[in-house]
Amino acid sequence: MTPDSTSSPERVVHGTCPHDCPDTCAMLITVKDGVATKVRGDPAHPTTQGVLCTKVSRYLERTYSPDRILYPMRRVGAKGPGQGSWERIGWDEALDIVAGKLKAIAAEDPQAILPYAYSGTLGLVHNFGMPRRFFHRLGASLPERVLCATAGRTGYNTVIGAQVGTDIVHFTEARLIVLWGTNPITSNLHLWTRIAEARRHGARVIAIDPYRSQSAEKADWHLAPLPGTDGALAFGLMHLLIRDGKLDRDYIDRHTLGFDALAERAAGFTPEVVAGITGLSVADIEQLATEYGAERRSAIRVNFGLQRHAGGGNAMRAIACLPALTGAWREVGGGVLMDVAGAHAVDLAKLDARHLLPDPPPRTVNMAQIGKALTELNDPPIKALFVYASNPVAIAPNNGLVRRGLLRPDLFTVVHEIFSTDTCDYADIVLPATTQLEQFDMHRPYGTLYTMLNEQAIAPLGEACSNAELFRRLAARMGFDEPCLRQTDEEIAFEAYDRSAPVNANLDFDTLRRQGWQRLDLPERYAPFAEGNFPTPSGKCEFESASAARQGWSAVPEFVAPRESAAADPQLAARFPFTLLTPPARHYLNSSFSSIESLVRDVGEPWVDIHANDAADRAIADGDRVRVFNDRGAFEVIARVGDKTRTGVLVAPSIWWLKKAGDGENVNAVTSDGLTDIGRGASYYDTAVQITRC
């Protein structure tokens, strides 16, 4: 067969996974004749090492899906699933409609407009850059982006000073690894490969998780405390480390602040008290403290799930204190890792053009309480909702209330999306968005120490338009003439980096263009706090924090019981005796991949794990269809009966789109929209429910 003489040569383009995962993998995209033909991990990238997760390895299926939204559409008829119809319109008409509505509302009060965006992409350009500039210039209400990790990050920062921790590549050198509220096989794959290597060298792995996840199954020891009691367990470890003298007194004296106050707080958390709170045995608590206190080369990987309850911020504070007590920070591979976004030097204020905000700045609206905002806020009420990089109907807590708000006939809703999500079912205008292969961006990973570049590999499909281009067009339609609203993607990205920061001393965009990534200018054997130098006001690890006290929190970490628990609300617990946890299903990530048919087939239908004893008490057999419910709502799934979860705890992996669930509901029909103790974060895992057979 004679090759087509007009065929262009095959080329390979550097890309970056844009999704909400700490790995932020480097991708190589093969393109032939303008069509992406292959997506693979970059074998040269030190953390990716050529391996992509199952989700992202199927990115071509996502990009070329026949279910893509490729043209602007206007609703005709009623809002809601199965209601009304869609009419295709041109971009000029769509922009005129949207700009006209926004202008009219802004003329009365721009705070009646609310953007709703989260982690559909974490790119500097398409998440942090042009979209936020547009809404800052408009004077719209500011969304409090609290759905994932605000409580933990805020709490961690009161102790450590910034989002800085152990480099994942050095977990290979740890002798004891504690996986605390994390399942890296699902949500941090390239850390798991380092853990596996450490185990080959003799490291011991302990998993602390109410659920026996895939990672917990592979650990040497699994401890299953009651949900929301991690802070009490951390204080119990402190108590025993102090009692048994397993402290690095020199490190404490030189590099910490407030030890006496912390010791006084920990004094009340005897093993017997902690056992009563956590449901663990005294012997297991003693053994955990013995092992942690005996190995200075210990690394704790703590993740965001454990901070999604009423006391989540303080729980993270307590855990963050532990490495300074034992001196683990002295060691390469020792310490604690929550995330490392704070190691990067990105000028976020310049990136999102904060100078465009009016004075005084607009009100804030908490994203975890979008349902309440749409149904109760009245000064002014929200009249326009602009959704991009998110799917609130599927992912927001208490989503029955969210849907009720979205059905308001006076609410104008715009959704910029790749697929027809649950939220599109409530939109007035739907605009087609690009995938990562169709746009340029830069990324600041929160799990690795690399600056990442994503080159545009292919032209946008149909009439799809990137986030940045959409808001450039809208800015022009609105008559905004600020230069920063006309910048190209490349200009936005390259100006975002603080070139005066030492970590960016050798940042070179030619290198980024050539290889797709570049390591921060940090020591190869990076131990961030081996000599103290914490980025706190005192320069020390702050067991006692004056800045926390000024914000109305306890100066010393404290234990806060889950809001929907027998300890805090015995009457509620009597009616709804189970705590519901909703971690991500292995091949899903929030709701971003829930439309990919091959992944949907692999994951199967929604289910809930229930302990055999709890199932027997309710005559529930494996495979039965069950109803999980509380006063907020209900959903129906298949029961999986066994011992993966402890008694009193249900685990329903997520997130399925409502339209892909058998009963048109998902787990967020019941999740709490209450806020955390610190950071006003979402408390998804502070949810009390009951379960019955259908």
DAHUBEL-V96450 format. One line per field, one symbol per residue. ss: DSSP state (a for helix, b for strand, c for the rest). phi: phi as a letter, one per 40 degrees, with the letter a starting at -180 (. if undefined). burial: + if it has 24 or more other ideal C-beta (glycine too) atoms within 12 Angstrom, else -. Layout:
ss = ???
phi = ???
burial = ???
This chain:
ss = ccccccccccbbbbbbcccccccccbbbbbbbccbbbbbbbccccccccccccaaaacaaaaaccccbccccbbbbccccccccbbbbccaaaaaaaaaaaaaaaaaaaaaabbbbcccccccaaaaaaaaaaaaaaaccbbbbcccccaaaaaaaaaaacccccccaaaaaaccbbbbbcccaaaacaaaaaaaaaaaacccbbbbbccbccaaaaaccbbbccccccaaaaaaaaaaaaaacccccaaaaaaabbcaaaaaaaaccccaaaaaaaacccaaaaaaaaaaaaacccbbbbbcaaaaccccaaaaaaaaaaaaaaacaaaccccbbbcccaaaccbcaaaaccaaacccccccbbbaaaaaaaaaacccccccbbbbbcccaaaacccaaaaaaaacccccbbbbbbcbcccaaaaccbbbbbccaaaccbbbbcccccbbbbbccccccccccbcaaaaaaaaaaaaccccaaacccaaaaaaacbccccaaaccccaaaaaaacbbbcccccccccccccccccccccbbcbcaaaaacccccbcccccccccccccaaaaaaccbbbbccbccccccccccccaaaaaaacccbbbbbaaaaaacccccccbbbbbccccbbbbbbbbbccbcccbbbccbcccaaaccccccaaacccccbccccccbcccccbbbbbbc
phi = .cccccccccbbbcbbccccaccfccbbbcbbfgbcbabaccccccccfgbbcdcccbcccccbcccdcbacbbcbhcchdgbgabbcbcccccccccccccccccccacccbbcbabbdbbccccbccddcdcccccgcdccccbcbaccccccdcccchacbaccccccccccbbbcbgabcdcbadccdccccccccchcbbbbbacbcccccccccabbbccdgbccccccccddcccdcgcbcccccccbbbgccccccccdcccdcccccccgccdccccccccccccbccbbbbbbcdcbcadbcccccdcccccccccgcccccgbhabbabdcccbbccccccfcccccbccccbbcccbcccccbbcaacccbabbbafaadccbccfcccccccccdccccbbbbacbccdcdcbccbbbcbccccbacabbbcbbbbbcbbbcccbcdcfbcbcdccdccccdcccgcbcdccbccdccccccccccccdcbdbcbccccccbgaacccbddccbcbdbgfcccdcgbcccbbccccccgcccbdbcbcdcbbcccaccccccbcbcbbbcccdbbafbcbcbccccdcccgccabcbcdcccccbfcbdgccbbbaacciaabaccbcibcbccgbbbbdabccccbcdbgbbdccbccbcbccbgfccbdcbbcabbacc
burial = -----------++++++++++++++++++++----+-+++++--++++---++++++++++++++-+++++++++---+++-------+-+--++-+++-++--++--+++++++++++++++++++++++++++++++++++++++++++++++++++++++++++++++++++++++++++++++++++++++-+++---++++++++++++++--+-++++++++++++++++++++++---+++--++--+++++-+++-++--+++--++-++++---+++-++-+++-+++++++++++++++++++++++++++++++++++++++++++++++++++++--++++--++----++-++++++++++--+---++++++++++++++++++++++++++++--++++++++++++++++++++++++++++++++++++++++++++++++-++++++++++++++++-++-+---++-+-+++++++++-----++--+-+--+--++++++-+---+++++-+-+++---++++++--+----++++++++++++++++---++--+++++++++++++++++++++--++--+-+++++++--++--+-+----++++++-+++++++++++-++++++++++++++++++-++++++++++++++++++++++++++++++--
